Amino acid sequence: MAIVVAIDGPSGSGKSSVSRGVARELGLRYLDTGAQYRAMTWWILRNGIDPADSSSIALAAAKPLISSGTDPAAPSITVDGTDVAEEIRSGEVTAAVSKVAAVQAVRDRLIALQRELIARASEQSGGIVAEGRDIADVVYPAAEAKIYLTASPAVRAARRGAELGAAGDSVRTEAELARRDAEDAKTTRPLDAAPGATVVDATELDLEQVIAKVARLVSAAR
């Protein structure tokens, strides 16, 4: 039976690593919705549009062709056929993505794309693990398994710092995560679990332990 797994949570909670691990463990597809918003932001910046200019962004939101690969072993993200997997993780994109993601035309476009990918995976495979800020309550409320992944601010900052090679500047990283959460909270619920979601606190767990715990929850829901 196909299953849709929705994994939400704040910045730095480990959603991407956990979601990919669970998808590999259970033989499911994988969708990183945050990468789509970053891809849109990369395109906006590359085309000289001010990320604070919501009107111009709304007019341009339908132009780029954004494509997400759903193989958890090698997820891909392209814009107009160009691989942007590395470019979308730049500091410039990170600083602007919350503003771009808050534009309703962008949200409408990408949520429709996300629903299409989830439906396709449900029809053609065993299902999909989709991760982001609002999968369980906005993108796909009918998900059979809903997980809200979180961790303490200090742990989230340490993990994000390690990813970015900035482990020695945890205070700055924690402040940046708090800024992102505050920006995202204007349009999503990064600090609240969706109705029916199981909260998984990863503060005291390593990655493999979190993957195993979430995989057990998904198997039970299946």
Beta strands, then each sheet from edge to edge (+ up, - down):
strand 1: 3-8
strand 2: 29-32
strand 3: 66-68
strand 4: 77-79
strand 5: 82-83
strand 6: 127-132
strand 7: 145-150
strand 8: 198-201
sheet 1: 2+ 6+ 1+ 7+ 8+
sheet 2: 3+ 4- 5+
end
